[in-house]
């Protein structure tokens, strides 16, 4: 882990995937990359909740719930986006 907790490293890796997909000109051919980008933003938001210290009148930290919520939504978007990209890339390369 370069930046401490693993979530920030994962966010950087997700955004690097998008950069390289744009570089080799496959990002515009698949709408799944938009879902992957949205997942990266949600993971970044989950990381901000993880590093914050929000408390609600001395109770359990609200940051735990925010981190959990945005991580779960991010993972769902990442899964759907990755499957969408895989399906689109298999259609592009296969059958010719």
C-alpha positions in Angstrom: 0.0 0.0 0.0 1.5 3.2 -1.1 -0.9 5.7 0.5 -1.7 3.9 3.7 -5.1 2.2 3.7 -5.8 0.2 0.6 -8.9 2.0 -0.5 -7.0 5.1 -1.8 -4.6 2.8 -3.8 -7.7 1.1 -5.3 -9.2 4.5 -6.3 -6.0 5.5 -8.1 -5.9 2.1 -9.9 -9.5 2.6 -11.1 -8.7 6.0 -12.5 -5.6 4.6 -14.2 -7.7 2.0 -15.9 -9.8 4.8 -17.3 -6.8 6.8 -18.5 -5.3 3.8 -20.3 -8.7 2.9 -21.8 -8.8 6.4 -23.2 -5.2 6.1 -24.4 -5.9 3.0 -26.5 -9.2 4.4 -27.8 -11.6 1.8 -26.3 -13.3 4.0 -23.7 -15.6 5.8 -26.2 -16.8 2.4 -27.6 -18.3 1.1 -24.3 -20.7 2.7 -21.9 -19.4 0.5 -19.1 -16.4 2.8 -18.6 -18.8 5.5 -17.4 -20.0 3.1 -14.7 -16.4 2.3 -13.7 -15.7 6.1 -13.5 -18.8 6.6 -11.3 -17.6 3.7 -9.1 -14.2 5.4 -8.8 -15.8 8.6 -7.6 -17.9 6.6 -5.0 -14.8 4.8 -3.8 -13.1 8.2 -3.4 -16.1 9.4 -1.4 -15.9 6.3 0.8 -12.3 7.0 1.4 -13.1 10.5 2.6 -15.6 9.1 5.0 -13.0 6.6 6.2 -10.6 9.3 7.0 -13.1 11.6 8.7 -14.1 11.7 12.3 -17.8 12.6 12.1 -19.6 11.7 15.3 -23.2 12.1 16.2 -23.6 13.1 19.9 -20.9 10.6 21.0 -22.6 7.6 19.4 -21.0 5.4 16.8 -19.2 7.3 14.1 -21.4 8.3 11.2 -18.4 7.9 9.0 -18.6 4.1 9.3 -22.0 4.1 7.7 -21.1 6.5 5.0 -18.0 4.5 4.1 -20.0 1.3 4.0 -22.8 2.8 1.9 -20.5 4.3 -0.7 -18.3 1.2 -0.9 -21.2 -1.1 -1.5 -22.7 1.1 -4.2 -19.3 1.5 -5.7 -18.7 -2.2 -5.8 -22.1 -2.8 -7.5 -21.3 -0.1 -10.2 -17.8 -1.6 -10.7 -19.2 -5.1 -11.2 -21.8 -4.0 -13.7 -19.4 -1.7 -15.5 -16.7 -4.5 -15.7 -19.3 -7.0 -17.1 -20.5 -4.4 -19.6 -17.0 -3.6 -20.8 -16.2 -7.3 -21.1 -19.3 -8.0 -23.1 -18.6 -5.0 -25.4 -15.0 -6.0 -25.9 -15.9 -9.6 -26.7 -18.4 -8.3 -29.3 -15.7 -6.1 -30.9 -13.0 -8.7 -31.2 -15.0 -11.8 -31.8 -16.8 -13.0 -34.9 -14.7 -11.2 -37.6 
